[in-house]
Amino acid sequence: MSKTMQGVYLTRHGGPEALEWREDIPVPTPGPGQVLVRVAAAGVNNTDINTRIGWYAPEVTGATDAVDQDVEAGGWGGALAFPRIQGGDLCGIVEQVGPGVAFKPGQRVTCPINLPRPRPGNPTGFIALGSEIDGAFAQYCLLEADDLYDVTESPLTDVEIAAIPCAFGTAENLLTRAGVTAGHKVLITGASGGVGLAAVQLAALRGASVAGVTSAAKADTVRAQGASETFERNAPLPQDSFDVVIDVVGGPTFPGLIRALKPGGHYAVSGAIAGPIVQADLREIYLRDITLHGCTHQAFEVFGRLVEMINAGRIRPLVSKTYPLRDIAKAQEDFQSKALPGKLVLIP
């Protein structure tokens, strides 16, 4: 095989101009316990854009579409090593394996975006694919065999599988941490986006009654994925009504989300596209025994359970559009416009 590959380098934090299409990227060689995966498809996510613009830096306090400052440590784990190949959503084919690996060339695989790395003193440690290590925005991706899952027999297409890891992994983790079960009333923000639609579908599969916060134009799409009702963005929410709130929006809506919970309810968050700094009345939290869950680390069993659903064909993401990988800037522009529901996917 060729010693070089095509792909996209993130050369620094910044706008789309920080993305550089290259055709001379060295193809990595798998070492012991490693697998070289030929990328079949790679999903587009908020986190790719957030990492590019440096939104994770602590000095950034605004919404994800309003970063206009230079940052040095804007990745999930702090400072990035540039150039970096981004892309946390992967569906690929095993190309080569290193010593001690059970996978065989030709198997179809995927993996979570958050790769667990627990260690003494930090049981929730992780690294992020496309942030701390190179990801799927290239023809090949090098991964540890222990991070990969076989999806060869899944009835889903490569594009559909590539739309699952970040959105459905995040959603399943949120629902797991909040303890969503049959009979619960669940409110989901950003319900027409990748994570939101996944959470709607997965919560409905658990037997929960689901309400989604979305625009009127996308309400039918959210209902089609399993929501029984929808609320307009920024509209008042009924108080003391939900067992669980699943939030990926944050920002000024936070107080209303807390008040929408029943006493003893659970609020789980894994995103803040409307802004990470929120206003809270702590009395509304402690006097009503509200539990807050910050959700990023994914236990092994969370993604393992998701893979079982992938292989059984029990879940199917909504993919609105695909693009050639070299059109990544256009794909991210369309993603940020929020005009299309569900997922956008890149093809190397």
C-alpha positions as CSV (number, residue, x, y, z in Angstrom):
1,M,0.0,0.0,0.0
2,S,1.0,3.6,-0.4
3,K,3.2,5.2,2.2
4,T,1.2,8.4,2.1
5,M,-2.5,9.3,2.4
6,Q,-4.9,12.1,1.8
7,G,-6.5,13.8,4.7
8,V,-7.2,17.1,6.6
9,Y,-4.7,18.6,9.0
10,L,-5.8,21.0,11.7
11,T,-2.8,23.4,11.7
12,R,-3.9,25.7,14.6
13,H,-6.9,26.9,16.4
14,G,-9.1,29.2,14.2
15,G,-11.6,29.3,11.4
16,P,-12.0,27.0,8.4
17,E,-8.7,28.4,7.1
18,A,-7.0,26.4,9.8
19,L,-8.0,23.2,8.0
20,E,-5.4,22.1,5.4
21,W,-6.1,19.4,2.7
22,R,-3.0,17.3,2.3
23,E,-2.1,14.4,0.0
24,D,1.3,13.6,1.6
25,I,0.4,12.5,5.1
26,P,2.5,9.5,6.2
27,V,0.4,6.4,6.7
28,P,1.0,5.2,10.3
29,T,2.3,1.7,10.9
30,P,0.6,-0.4,13.6
31,G,2.8,-1.5,16.5
32,P,2.0,-4.2,19.1
33,G,-1.7,-4.1,20.1
34,Q,-2.5,-1.6,17.3
35,V,-4.7,-1.6,14.2
36,L,-4.5,0.4,11.0
37,V,-8.1,1.2,9.9
38,R,-9.0,2.3,6.4
39,V,-11.7,5.0,7.0
40,A,-14.9,4.3,5.2
41,A,-16.9,7.3,6.6
42,A,-16.5,9.9,9.3
43,G,-19.2,11.9,11.0
44,V,-19.2,15.7,11.5
45,N,-19.7,16.8,15.1
46,N,-19.9,19.9,17.2
47,T,-16.7,18.8,19.0
48,D,-14.7,18.9,15.8
49,I,-15.6,22.6,15.3
50,N,-15.3,23.4,19.0
51,T,-11.8,21.9,19.0
52,R,-10.8,23.8,15.8
53,I,-11.9,27.1,17.2
54,G,-10.5,26.4,20.7
55,W,-13.8,26.6,22.5
56,Y,-12.7,24.2,25.3
57,A,-10.1,26.8,26.5
58,P,-11.1,28.0,30.0
59,E,-10.9,31.7,28.9
60,V,-13.7,31.1,26.3
61,T,-17.0,31.8,28.0
62,G,-19.4,32.4,25.1
63,A,-21.5,30.2,22.8
64,T,-19.8,27.8,20.3
65,D,-20.5,30.1,17.4
66,A,-19.0,33.2,19.0
67,V,-15.3,32.5,19.6
68,D,-13.2,35.3,18.3
69,Q,-10.1,35.1,20.5
70,D,-6.7,33.4,20.3
71,V,-6.3,30.5,22.6
72,E,-3.4,28.1,23.3
73,A,-5.0,25.2,25.1
74,G,-8.3,24.7,23.3
75,G,-8.6,20.9,23.1
76,W,-10.5,18.5,25.3
77,G,-7.4,17.7,27.3
78,G,-5.7,21.1,27.0
79,A,-3.1,22.1,24.4
80,L,-3.1,20.1,21.1
81,A,-0.1,18.9,19.2
82,F,-0.4,20.4,15.8
83,P,-0.8,19.4,13.1
84,R,-3.7,17.2,14.3
85,I,-6.0,15.0,12.2
86,Q,-9.5,15.5,13.7
87,G,-12.5,13.3,13.4
88,G,-14.1,11.4,16.3
89,D,-16.7,9.5,14.4
90,L,-15.3,6.4,12.7
91,C,-16.5,3.6,10.5
92,G,-13.7,1.7,8.9
93,I,-12.2,-1.5,7.6
94,V,-9.2,-3.2,9.3
95,E,-6.3,-2.8,6.9
96,Q,-3.2,-4.0,8.9
97,V,-2.7,-5.3,12.5
98,G,0.2,-5.2,14.8
99,P,1.5,-8.1,16.9
100,G,-0.9,-9.6,19.4
101,V,-4.0,-8.3,17.7
102,A,-7.1,-10.6,17.2
103,F,-8.7,-8.5,14.5
104,K,-8.3,-9.6,10.9
105,P,-8.0,-7.5,7.7
106,G,-11.4,-6.9,6.2
107,Q,-13.4,-6.7,9.4
108,R,-15.6,-3.6,9.8
109,V,-15.0,-1.7,13.0
110,T,-16.0,1.4,14.9
111,C,-15.0,2.9,18.3
112,P,-16.2,5.6,20.8
113,I,-14.9,9.1,20.5
114,N,-14.1,9.2,24.2
115,L,-11.5,6.4,24.7
116,P,-11.5,5.3,28.4
117,R,-8.1,5.6,30.1
118,P,-8.9,5.1,33.8
119,R,-5.9,5.3,36.1
120,P,-5.3,5.5,39.9
121,G,-6.7,8.7,41.2
122,N,-8.7,9.3,38.0
123,P,-11.2,6.6,37.3
124,T,-12.9,8.7,34.7
125,G,-9.8,9.4,32.6
126,F,-10.1,9.4,28.9
127,I,-8.6,10.7,25.6
128,A,-10.6,12.0,22.7
129,L,-10.2,10.6,19.2
130,G,-9.4,13.6,17.0
131,S,-8.2,15.7,19.9
132,E,-5.5,13.9,21.9
133,I,-4.8,11.4,19.1
134,D,-5.3,11.6,15.3
135,G,-8.8,10.7,14.2
136,A,-10.8,9.8,11.1
137,F,-10.5,12.8,8.8
138,A,-8.0,10.9,6.6
139,Q,-7.8,7.8,4.6
140,Y,-6.4,5.8,7.5
141,C,-6.5,5.9,11.2
142,L,-4.3,4.2,13.8
143,L,-6.0,2.8,16.9
144,E,-5.5,0.5,19.9
145,A,-7.2,-2.8,19.2
146,D,-8.8,-2.6,22.7
147,D,-10.7,0.5,21.6
148,L,-12.3,-1.1,18.6
149,Y,-15.6,-3.0,18.2
150,D,-16.6,-5.3,15.4
151,V,-19.6,-4.2,13.4
152,T,-19.1,-6.4,10.4
153,E,-22.5,-8.1,10.6
154,S,-24.5,-4.9,11.3
155,P,-27.3,-4.2,8.7
156,L,-26.4,-0.5,8.9
157,T,-24.4,1.1,6.1
158,D,-20.9,2.5,6.6
159,V,-22.3,6.0,6.5
160,E,-24.9,5.2,9.2
161,I,-22.4,3.6,11.5
162,A,-20.1,6.6,11.1
163,A,-23.0,8.8,12.3
164,I,-23.3,6.9,15.6
165,P,-20.3,7.0,17.9
166,C,-20.3,10.6,19.1
167,A,-24.0,11.3,18.9
168,F,-25.4,7.9,20.2
169,G,-22.5,7.3,22.5
170,T,-23.0,10.7,24.2
171,A,-26.8,10.2,24.3
172,E,-26.5,6.6,25.7
173,N,-24.1,7.9,28.3
174,L,-26.4,10.7,29.4
175,L,-29.4,8.4,29.7
176,T,-27.3,5.8,31.6
177,R,-25.9,8.3,34.1
178,A,-29.4,9.9,34.7
179,G,-30.9,6.4,35.2
180,V,-33.6,6.8,32.5
181,T,-36.0,3.8,32.5
182,A,-39.5,2.9,31.4
183,G,-42.1,5.3,32.6
184,H,-39.8,8.3,33.1
185,K,-40.7,11.6,31.5
186,V,-37.6,12.9,29.8
187,L,-37.0,16.4,28.3
188,I,-34.2,16.7,25.7
189,T,-32.7,20.0,24.5
190,G,-31.2,20.4,21.1
191,A,-33.5,17.6,20.1
192,S,-33.1,17.9,16.3
193,G,-29.3,17.7,16.4
194,G,-27.1,14.6,16.3
195,V,-27.0,14.0,20.1
196,G,-30.5,15.2,20.6
197,L,-32.1,12.9,18.0
198,A,-30.1,10.0,19.3
199,A,-31.2,10.7,22.8
200,V,-34.9,10.8,21.7
201,Q,-34.6,7.5,19.9
202,L,-32.7,5.8,22.7
203,A,-34.9,7.1,25.5
204,A,-38.0,5.9,23.6
205,L,-36.4,2.5,23.3
206,R,-36.1,2.5,27.0
207,G,-39.8,3.0,27.3
208,A,-39.6,6.7,28.5
209,S,-42.0,9.4,27.5
210,V,-40.0,11.9,25.6
211,A,-40.4,15.6,25.0
212,G,-37.9,17.5,22.7
213,V,-36.9,21.2,22.5
214,T,-36.5,22.2,18.9
215,S,-37.7,24.6,16.2
216,A,-41.2,24.3,14.7
217,A,-39.6,23.4,11.4
218,K,-38.0,20.3,12.8
219,A,-40.7,19.2,15.2
220,D,-42.0,16.5,12.9
221,T,-38.5,15.0,12.6
222,V,-38.1,14.9,16.4
223,R,-41.5,13.2,16.8
224,A,-40.7,10.7,14.1
225,Q,-37.7,9.6,16.2
226,G,-39.9,8.9,19.2
227,A,-40.9,12.1,20.9
228,S,-44.5,12.4,22.0
229,E,-44.4,16.2,22.3
230,T,-42.1,19.2,21.4
231,F,-41.4,22.7,22.8
232,E,-40.2,25.7,20.8
233,R,-36.7,26.9,21.7
234,N,-36.8,29.6,24.4
235,A,-40.5,28.9,25.0
236,P,-41.6,28.6,28.7
237,L,-41.4,25.0,30.0
238,P,-43.9,23.4,32.4
239,Q,-42.5,23.4,35.9
240,D,-42.1,20.3,38.1
241,S,-43.0,18.1,35.1
242,F,-40.0,15.9,34.1
243,D,-38.0,13.1,35.8
244,V,-34.9,13.8,33.7
245,V,-33.5,16.6,31.6
246,I,-30.9,15.8,29.0
247,D,-29.1,19.0,28.0
248,V,-26.6,19.7,25.3
249,V,-27.4,23.4,25.0
250,G,-26.7,25.2,28.3
251,G,-26.6,29.0,28.2
252,P,-29.6,31.1,29.4
253,T,-32.1,28.2,29.3
254,F,-30.5,26.5,32.3
255,P,-32.7,27.9,35.0
256,G,-35.9,26.9,33.2
257,L,-34.6,23.4,32.7
258,I,-33.9,23.0,36.4
259,R,-37.4,24.3,37.3
260,A,-38.9,21.9,34.7
261,L,-37.6,19.0,36.8
262,K,-39.8,17.3,39.4
263,P,-38.4,17.3,42.9
264,G,-35.8,14.5,43.1
265,G,-35.2,14.8,39.3
266,H,-32.0,14.4,37.4
267,Y,-30.2,16.9,35.1
268,A,-27.5,15.4,32.8
269,V,-25.3,17.6,30.6
270,S,-22.8,16.9,27.9
271,G,-22.6,20.1,25.9
272,A,-23.2,23.8,26.0
273,I,-23.5,25.2,22.5
274,A,-25.5,28.2,23.8
275,G,-22.7,29.0,26.3
276,P,-20.9,27.3,29.2
277,I,-21.6,30.0,31.8
278,V,-25.0,29.7,33.4
279,Q,-27.0,31.4,36.1
280,A,-28.3,29.1,38.9
281,D,-30.4,29.5,42.0
282,L,-28.9,26.9,44.3
283,R,-32.1,26.8,46.3
284,E,-33.9,25.4,43.3
285,I,-31.4,22.6,43.3
286,Y,-30.8,21.7,46.9
287,L,-34.3,22.4,48.3
288,R,-35.8,20.1,45.6
289,D,-33.1,17.5,45.8
290,I,-32.0,17.8,42.1
291,T,-29.1,15.7,41.0
292,L,-26.7,17.1,38.5
293,H,-24.6,14.8,36.2
294,G,-21.7,16.0,34.2
295,C,-21.2,13.3,31.5
296,T,-18.1,12.9,29.3
297,H,-16.3,9.7,30.4
298,Q,-18.0,6.6,29.0
299,A,-17.6,3.4,30.8
300,F,-16.8,0.4,28.5
301,E,-20.2,-1.1,29.0
302,V,-22.0,2.0,27.6
303,F,-20.5,1.7,24.2
304,G,-20.5,-2.0,24.3
305,R,-24.3,-1.9,24.8
306,L,-24.6,0.5,21.9
307,V,-22.6,-1.8,19.6
308,E,-25.0,-4.6,20.5
309,M,-27.9,-2.4,19.2
310,I,-25.8,-1.5,16.1
311,N,-25.2,-5.1,15.2
312,A,-28.9,-6.0,15.9
313,G,-30.1,-3.1,13.7
314,R,-32.2,-1.7,16.6
315,I,-31.0,1.9,16.1
316,R,-30.7,3.9,12.9
317,P,-29.4,7.5,12.8
318,L,-30.9,10.2,10.6
319,V,-28.2,11.2,8.0
320,S,-29.2,14.3,6.1
321,K,-26.2,14.7,3.8
322,T,-22.7,13.3,2.8
323,Y,-19.7,15.1,1.5
324,P,-16.3,14.3,0.1
325,L,-13.7,14.7,2.9
326,R,-11.9,17.5,1.0
327,D,-15.2,19.5,1.3
328,I,-15.0,19.5,5.1
329,A,-15.2,23.3,5.3
330,K,-18.5,23.2,3.5
331,A,-19.8,20.4,5.6
332,Q,-18.9,22.2,8.8
333,E,-20.5,25.4,7.5
334,D,-23.7,23.5,6.8
335,F,-23.5,21.8,10.2
336,Q,-23.2,25.2,12.0
337,S,-26.2,26.6,10.0
338,K,-28.4,24.0,11.8
339,A,-30.6,23.9,8.7
340,L,-30.3,20.1,8.4
341,P,-31.5,17.8,11.2
342,G,-29.5,14.8,12.4
343,K,-26.0,14.0,11.1
344,L,-23.7,15.0,8.2
345,V,-21.0,12.5,7.1
346,L,-17.7,12.8,5.3
347,I,-16.4,10.2,2.8
348,P,-12.6,10.0,2.4
